[in-house]
Amino acid sequence: MVSSDFTNGATYYHRQDINPAWAENKTYLAQYGAHKFYRN
């Protein structure tokens, strides 16, 4: 079974309750539940 990529191509993620320094240099894509997703 193949499912769609709900992260829209994300290569990074973190919990919403932290703000890692690396996230400043990434493109924000979406938030699902308690996680934020990014890509380069």
C-alpha positions as CSV (number, residue, x, y, z in Angstrom):
1,M,0.0,0.0,0.0
2,V,1.3,3.4,-0.9
3,S,0.2,6.5,1.0
4,S,0.6,10.1,0.1
5,D,3.3,12.2,1.7
6,F,1.4,14.3,4.2
7,T,4.6,16.3,5.0
8,N,4.7,17.6,1.5
9,G,8.4,16.7,1.0
10,A,9.6,17.6,4.5
11,T,13.2,16.6,5.4
12,Y,13.2,18.1,8.9
13,Y,10.8,18.3,11.8
14,H,10.5,19.1,15.5
15,R,8.0,19.4,18.3
16,Q,6.1,22.6,18.4
17,D,7.2,23.3,21.9
18,I,10.9,23.8,21.0
19,N,12.6,26.2,18.6
20,P,15.8,24.7,17.3
21,A,18.3,27.1,15.7
22,W,18.5,25.1,12.5
23,A,14.8,25.8,11.8
24,E,15.6,29.5,11.0
25,N,17.4,28.4,7.8
26,K,14.6,26.0,6.5
27,T,11.4,26.5,4.7
28,Y,8.4,26.0,6.9
29,L,5.8,23.7,5.3
30,A,3.1,22.7,7.8
31,Q,2.2,21.7,11.3
32,Y,0.5,18.3,11.9
33,G,-0.4,17.6,15.5
34,A,2.5,18.6,17.8
35,H,5.1,18.7,15.0
36,K,6.3,21.3,12.6
37,F,7.7,20.2,9.2
38,Y,10.4,21.9,7.1
39,R,12.6,21.4,4.0
40,N,15.7,23.1,2.7
